[in-house]
Amino acid sequence: MKHVLTGLVLAAVAGAGIAWVLTAPQTVDAARLQGLEADAQHGEVIFTAAGCASCHHAPKAEDKSVLSGGQAFETAFGTFYSPNISPDPEHGIGDWSFEQFANAVLKGTSPDGQHYYPAFPYTAYSKMALQDVSDLWAYFQTLPPDATPSKPHDVGFPFNIRRSLGGWKLLFYSDDYVMAASEDAGGERGRYLVETLAHCGECHTPRNTLGGLDKSRWLAGAPNPSGQGSIPALTPDTLTWSAEDVAYYLESGFTPEYDSVGGHMAEVVENFSKLSAADRAAVAAYVKALPTPQ
């Protein structure tokens, strides 16, 4: 009996050690970040397409280039508050290195080696091209600093255990695309905009009980995380707009039924209206190529 108990204890210790290693925060190979020549002007395009200001400007702010954070995002796991990501060295990200920025965006890992909550859509950004990450970082340096402290998340036990997010990442973090790229679906650009930069799936795809995206129902609509209302489906069984209708909506905010955009989608349209007509057309083609959910 003693030998059995000893074996069980050793197995438990070994299992805990393996779990500790498997759930460790990951980082980008630093060698891959060397030699990139940043273009801040192109970084502004990435910043706009990725919707950085939409979540990180202050609530009801007029100047959306000041990324002081503070917006609340209610979910079943608690309320998350967007942090200050302005270039302020104390309360923002002004003292980060490019490598630390890349680790946050691509791996969901903080400068102090902690997992970020996936309210930050790094699961989508994980597919971002390294050159785009470099350009985005350069653009961040041009923005105004703000000394507003970030508000702590209101997340209770057990979701406040950051290390457990390593297990969540093992289950749901991936840099694989959902749809195959094709000319009919907007090509590589359409897929990159929808699945990576604009992270459309984060809102328009339903989630399982652990908060992972149900990719078998990709962009098929989802309950609003706040518990109020729902996010509409973009799949052909529900969305009957033409590609031209979708592109015009992303440019103007007006639907074919003469209604206008509202809620957080208004921020998304504001971003897309600043992109090129070719980009909006690529996104529209991707949306119209979506399969009907089974």
Protein Blocks (a to p, Z undefined) as FASTA:
>chain_A
ZZmmmmmmmmmmmmmmmmmmmmpccdddfklmgoiacdfklmmmmmmmnommmmmmcehi
ablmbcnghiacddfkbccddddfbfbfklmmmlpcfklmmmmmmnopafkopacdfkbc
kklmmmpcfklmmmmmmmmmmpccdfbdcdddddddfklmmklmmmmmmmmgccbdfbdc
dfklopjmlmmmmmmmnommlmmpccdfkopacfklgonapadfklpajdddfbfklmmc
dfklmmmmmmnopafkopacehjllmmmmmmmmmcfklmmmmmmmmmmpccdZZ
